[in-house]
Amino acid sequence: MNTDVKTRKTHSTLEEFLTIQEARIMLSCSRTTIYNLFRSGEIHKYKLQAGSRISARELQDYMERQKQLI
């Protein structure tokens, strides 16, 4: 049973990261825009074995900040 709990925790942690493609879809923007957000420091890129990922929480926070500007 302990293995199941650890697996669930690990699986949950992995779900908290999005691919660049997923982030593009959520923001309805281009890949270039995502990379510009990395360069500006608005969001951070995490390098994992499977490639670059974006924190889902960080992306949600960014989206909330953008709503406040409108």
N, C-alpha and C positions, 0 to 999 in steps of 0.2 A: 503493500500500500504506500509506503514512503516514496517509492519510485513514481507512482502515479501522481502524487502531489508535486514532486519535483518536475515531472514532465509538464504538468499543467502550468506551473509557475514559469518554466522556460518558454512554453508555447505562448503564454500571455505576454511575456516580455518581447518575444519576436513580433507579435502582432502590433506592438506599439511603434514599429518602424515601417515607413512607407517607401516604396521605390520612387524614383524620380518620375516615372510614368504615372503612378498613382497620385502623386502630388500635383502633377500637371493637370490631371483630370479634375481633382478637387478645386484647383484654382482657375481652371479654364484658361490656361496660359501656355506659352511655348516653353520648350526646353531651355532656350536662351534666357527667358525671364527667370526661370528657376535658378540657373547659374548666376545671373545677375543678383539675385537675392542672396546667394552664398557669398558672392564677392562683397556685397554691401554689409554683410553681417546680420541681415534681417532674420535669416534662418541659417542653421548649421548643417553641414554634410558630415555624415558618419560613414567611414569606410569599414565595411564588413567583408568577410570572405566572399559573399555573394554579390558584392558591388556596393555602390553608394546607397545610403538610406537616409531618410529624414525622419526625425522624431514626430510622431503623429500629434503629440501634445504641443510641441513647438509650432507646428504648422497651424494647429487650431488657435493657438495664442496669436499668431501672426494674422490670421483671418479676423479674429476679434478686434485687434488693433486697427485693421483696415476698415471695419464697420464703424468704428468710433470716429474715423476721419470724415465719413460721409455726412 
